[in-house]
Amino acid sequence: MRSINLVTSIVVLSAFASALPALAAIKTVTQRPTLQSIPAGHAVLFNDGQCPAGQIAKFVHKEKSGELKKSCVHSN
């Protein structure tokens, strides 16, 4: 019984640790992002004035393709 509790605890902690990057807040920047300013696999928010009202541009540096992807997301 004790080993089952230990294994369960390890699985839960492992799942939580892997979810931490997804829980991290996305940083808002004041200068237009570039591939050099964003680490691979990370995202930033930047108000470039091209998104509809109530939305902000989200720039993501794609790890595998090495591209900068932009999408409009709702701002809070």
C-alpha positions as CSV (number, residue, x, y, z in Angstrom):
1,M,0.0,0.0,0.0
2,R,2.8,2.4,0.8
3,S,4.5,1.8,-2.5
4,I,1.2,2.5,-4.4
5,N,1.0,5.9,-2.6
6,L,4.6,6.7,-3.4
7,V,4.1,5.8,-7.1
8,T,0.9,7.9,-7.2
9,S,2.7,10.9,-5.6
10,I,5.5,10.6,-8.1
11,V,3.1,10.5,-11.1
12,V,1.1,13.5,-9.8
13,L,4.2,15.6,-9.1
14,S,5.7,14.7,-12.5
15,A,2.5,15.7,-14.3
16,F,2.4,19.0,-12.4
17,A,6.1,19.7,-13.2
18,S,5.5,19.2,-16.9
19,A,2.6,21.6,-16.8
20,L,4.5,24.5,-15.2
21,P,5.7,26.0,-18.5
22,A,2.1,26.1,-19.7
23,L,1.0,27.9,-16.5
24,A,3.7,30.6,-16.8
25,A,2.4,34.0,-17.7
26,I,3.1,35.4,-21.1
27,K,5.2,38.5,-20.9
28,T,4.0,41.7,-22.6
29,V,6.7,43.6,-24.4
30,T,6.9,47.2,-25.7
31,Q,9.2,46.7,-28.7
32,R,8.2,44.6,-31.7
33,P,9.5,41.0,-31.1
34,T,12.0,39.4,-33.4
35,L,13.4,35.8,-33.6
36,Q,16.5,37.0,-31.7
37,S,14.4,38.6,-28.9
38,I,12.3,35.6,-28.1
39,P,13.8,32.3,-27.0
40,A,12.6,29.2,-29.0
41,G,9.4,27.8,-27.7
42,H,8.3,31.0,-25.9
43,A,5.6,33.6,-26.6
44,V,5.2,37.3,-25.9
45,L,2.3,39.8,-26.3
46,F,2.8,43.0,-28.2
47,N,0.2,45.7,-29.2
48,D,1.0,46.2,-32.9
49,G,-2.3,48.0,-33.6
50,Q,-3.3,45.5,-36.2
51,C,-5.6,43.3,-34.1
52,P,-9.4,43.9,-33.6
53,A,-10.6,45.9,-30.6
54,G,-10.1,44.0,-27.3
55,Q,-7.4,41.8,-28.8
56,I,-3.6,41.9,-28.7
57,A,-1.0,40.2,-30.9
58,K,0.7,37.1,-29.6
59,F,4.1,36.3,-31.1
60,V,5.4,32.7,-30.8
61,H,8.9,31.6,-31.7
62,K,8.3,28.1,-33.1
63,E,11.0,25.7,-31.9
64,K,11.0,23.3,-34.9
65,S,10.5,25.7,-37.8
66,G,12.5,28.6,-36.4
67,E,9.7,31.0,-37.5
68,L,7.8,33.8,-35.7
69,K,4.1,33.1,-35.7
70,K,1.6,35.9,-35.0
71,S,-2.0,35.5,-33.8
72,C,-4.5,37.9,-32.2
73,V,-5.8,36.8,-28.8
74,H,-8.2,38.4,-26.4
75,S,-6.6,40.7,-23.9
76,N,-7.6,40.6,-20.2
